[in-house]
Amino acid sequence: MLVILLSCFTLILSSVHSAHYIRLGCMKEIPGRLLRAKAGVLKLNSPWHCEQFCQGYTYFGVQYSKECFCGNQLIFPITPSTACTMACEGNRLLVCGGSYAIDVYQRVP
């Protein structure tokens, strides 16, 4: 029973739904960054932690487990990626981008 509950909990967390933001997907990072307004290395990083760090910005993204980027626009070109496979530093059940790959989210008004 416990194994079933933990599996369900992991599946719920992996989809990362929030009333405050939506996931746009995993995108290939570009030279100069897709999100350029603000950046930080967060000891406890996850989509939720990055969203808090990026208050006031429309977009935010998590990358390489512990990096967080913010911006009000996405810089082109935008290319989908399958390289978002690194666990978040703040919640190992969630994925926080990868090497040259960023999970991008948009704040919901």
N, C-alpha and C positions, 0 to 999 in steps of 0.2 A: 504494500500500500504506500509506504513512504517513497519507494522508488518511482511509482507512478506519479505521485504528487510532485516530486522534484523534477521529473521529466516535463510535466505540464507547466510548472513554474518557469523552467528554462525556456520552453517554447514561447511562452508569453513574453518574457523579457527580451528574447532575441528579435522580436518584431518591432520593438521600441516605438510604442504608440504613446502619444501625449496629447492633452488638450491644448498644449502650448506650442507644439511644433510638429512638422511632418518630415519624414525622411525622403529626400529626393533621390538618394542612391549613392553608390560607390562610383567615384569619378577619378580618372587619371589626373595626377597633379601635373601642373605645367611650370616651366621656369618663371619665377616671379610670383607664383602662387595664384590659385583660383580665388581665394579670399585674402585680401591684402590689408584691411583696415587695422586689425589688431591680432596679435598672436601671443600665445603663452604655452609654457610647459607646465602642466598641472599634475601634481603628485597624485591626486585622486581624480583621474579623468574618466568621463563617461559622457554620453550625449547630454544627460541632465546637468552634470558639472560644467560642461562647455557652454550650455545654454545660459547658465547663471553667469559665467564669466563674460559672455557676449551680450549682456543686457543692453538694449538700445540699438542692436543691429538686426537686420532682416534675416541674414544667413549666418550659419555657423557650421563648422566641420571639425571632426575628430580624425587624427592621423597618427600613425606609428605608436599606438597605445597611449601616449601621454601628451600629445600635442593638440592644441585647440586654436582654431583660426576663425575670425569674424569678418563680416563685411556687409555692405548694403547692396552690393552687386556681385555677380559671378563674372569672372574674366574669361573670355573665350580664347581658344576653342574648348568646348566641354565634350569630353570623351568618356563614355562609360568604361568601367574597369571591373575585373573580378578579383582584384588583389586585396580587397578589404578583408583580411583574415586574422588580424592581430587583436588579442583580447585587450579590453580596457584596463588601465591601471586601477581605476576606481570601482570596477565591477567586472571580474573575470568572466562572467556569464555573457557579457555583451562584447560586440566587436567595435573597435575604434580604428578603422582604416587599416593601412598597411604601408609598405615601403613604396613611395611615390603614388599612393592611393589615399583618397580622403572620402570619408562618409559625410555627405553634405545634408544639412537640415534647413528647413525654412520655418521661421516663426509664424504662427497662425495669429491673425489680428483678433 
